[in-house]
């Protein structure tokens, strides 16, 4: 049995994973994002400092272990902190625009359910060096284009907010603490603890009573400084000019501490409580907090398991040629043809042998459209019997005509 929350990607479905990855990279590269691959294992402190001590991910969900030298390590629970660590470690120029993308497995110890596993996969983009609402708009446009244009997921909604910056957010936090203190006994245990660590996280609580209380909490937009307010308004203008429909949600926050200014989610009503397909925003202070030079940054991540469930990608399979030999001498001749043809197209060779009927049955099970059949008569006459499995027709051709026939 596999480990709970970890799933196999079986051969019957791996084509769809490959297609999703291909479409993601194709779209990301069109917008100028280059692929980065970071290690699955990182120092645990990277995520504690980056995501935030006291968050659910750090406190409850990370896979933590010590290596043989006692170093405290973690399986990465998300991609942004790793990308920032790489940006800092390799000393990229923070005054230039750098655009990266990634695709790979992440790990969180959560209750497995539809669209959310303990080993899950994310695709994401990160951009460093520019604090411009037009870049935020670009990333949201790319996200929507992927979901609707490439994956065929029509019923999506874009939620947008600004959670301010270190200059203006403290005023909102004070107002939130004052408000939630009145309901201290009604909040869940986690939210009572969040009240003293980061009250914004209460707005993201999924417990029903906490959600009901949070609906009337002070809105962050009333506390934005001039810079954050202007940034948010310009972002909305860019999206509106592109006819991108969005909902300005003053209660939207993210479950990670590193966000500043823009936060957004693209959601669906097709997956129950697991509604977010893509989520992200701006994290202007994370590079500096992880030891780099001050550099604005923004990005998002997409849950691939949820895309897999919803996308309407079709399997455009190439015609498969199935090679059937009816005796051992014919097998030797036919195998040479197979090995040559397999360099150019989709081919299968029947290694089990047996009667023509049994081999045709296996060809049909393999989804073959064409069978190339050789027995003693064909071998002696340098011919092949070509059988069209769909049309139920067949014809005899010369071996040297085989390539042209395909």
QUIZIGI-V176141 format. One record per pair of residues at least 4 apart in sequence whose C-alpha atoms are under 6 Angstrom apart, sorted by the first residue. I is the first residue (numbers start at 1). J is the second residue. D is the distance in whole Angstrom. If there is no record, write none. Layout:
I;J;D
I;J;D
//
This chain:
5;112;5
5;117;5
5;118;5
6;118;6
6;119;5
9;14;6
10;14;6
22;26;6
25;29;6
28;33;5
29;33;5
33;99;5
33;100;5
33;101;6
34;100;5
34;101;6
35;100;6
35;101;5
35;102;6
36;102;5
40;75;6
40;76;6
41;74;6
41;75;5
41;76;6
42;73;6
42;74;6
43;73;4
43;74;6
44;72;6
44;73;5
44;74;5
45;49;6
46;50;6
47;51;5
48;52;5
48;53;5
50;81;6
51;256;5
51;257;6
52;257;5
54;59;6
55;59;6
56;60;5
57;61;5
57;62;6
58;62;6
61;108;5
61;109;4
62;108;5
63;74;6
63;75;6
64;73;6
64;74;5
65;72;6
65;73;5
66;70;5
66;71;5
66;72;5
66;73;6
67;71;5
76;106;6
77;106;5
77;107;5
77;108;6
78;106;6
85;89;6
86;90;6
87;92;6
88;292;5
94;129;5
94;295;5
95;129;5
96;129;5
97;128;6
97;129;5
98;127;6
98;128;5
99;126;6
99;127;4
100;125;6
100;126;5
101;124;6
101;125;4
102;123;6
102;124;5
103;122;6
103;123;4
104;121;5
104;122;6
105;120;5
105;121;4
106;119;6
106;120;5
106;121;6
107;118;5
107;119;5
108;118;5
109;118;5
110;118;6
112;116;6
112;117;5
115;305;5
115;306;5
121;304;5
122;302;5
122;303;5
122;304;6
123;301;6
123;302;5
124;300;5
124;301;4
124;302;6
125;299;5
125;300;6
126;298;6
126;299;4
127;297;5
127;298;5
128;296;6
128;297;4
129;295;5
129;296;5
130;296;6
131;296;6
133;231;6
133;235;5
144;148;6
145;149;5
146;150;5
147;151;5
147;153;5
148;152;5
148;153;5
148;154;5
151;311;5
152;311;6
152;312;6
153;311;6
155;268;6
156;267;5
156;268;5
157;266;5
157;267;5
158;246;5
158;265;6
158;266;4
159;246;6
159;247;5
159;249;6
159;264;5
159;265;5
160;248;5
160;249;6
160;264;4
161;248;6
161;249;6
161;250;6
161;252;6
161;262;6
161;263;5
162;261;5
162;262;5
162;263;6
163;261;5
164;168;6
164;169;5
164;224;6
164;228;6
164;260;6
164;261;4
165;169;5
165;260;5
165;261;6
168;224;6
168;225;5
172;220;6
172;223;6
177;181;6
187;191;6
187;210;6
191;202;6
194;198;5
194;199;5
195;199;5
203;214;6
219;250;6
224;228;6
224;229;6
239;244;5
240;244;6
258;283;6
258;286;6
259;282;6
259;283;4
260;282;5
260;283;5
262;281;5
262;282;5
263;280;6
263;281;4
264;279;6
264;280;6
264;281;6
265;278;6
265;279;4
266;276;6
266;277;6
266;278;5
267;275;5
267;276;4
267;277;5
268;275;5
271;275;6
277;302;6
277;303;6
278;301;6
278;302;4
279;300;5
279;301;6
280;299;6
280;300;4
281;298;6
281;299;6
282;297;6
282;298;4
283;297;5
283;298;6
284;296;4
284;297;5
287;292;5
288;292;5
288;293;5
288;294;5
307;311;6
319;369;6
320;346;5
320;347;5
320;368;5
320;369;6
321;347;5
321;368;6
321;370;5
321;371;6
322;347;6
322;348;5
322;349;6
322;368;6
322;371;5
323;349;5
323;371;6
323;372;5
324;350;6
324;373;5
325;330;6
325;331;5
325;373;6
325;374;5
326;375;5
330;334;6
330;375;6
331;335;6
338;342;6
342;347;5
363;368;5
364;368;6
369;389;5
370;387;6
370;388;5
370;389;6
371;386;6
371;387;5
372;385;6
372;386;5
373;384;6
373;385;5
374;378;5
374;384;6
378;382;6
378;383;5
378;384;6
382;399;6
383;397;5
383;398;4
383;399;5
384;396;6
384;397;5
385;395;6
385;396;5
386;394;5
386;395;5
387;393;6
387;394;4
388;392;5
388;393;5
388;394;6
//
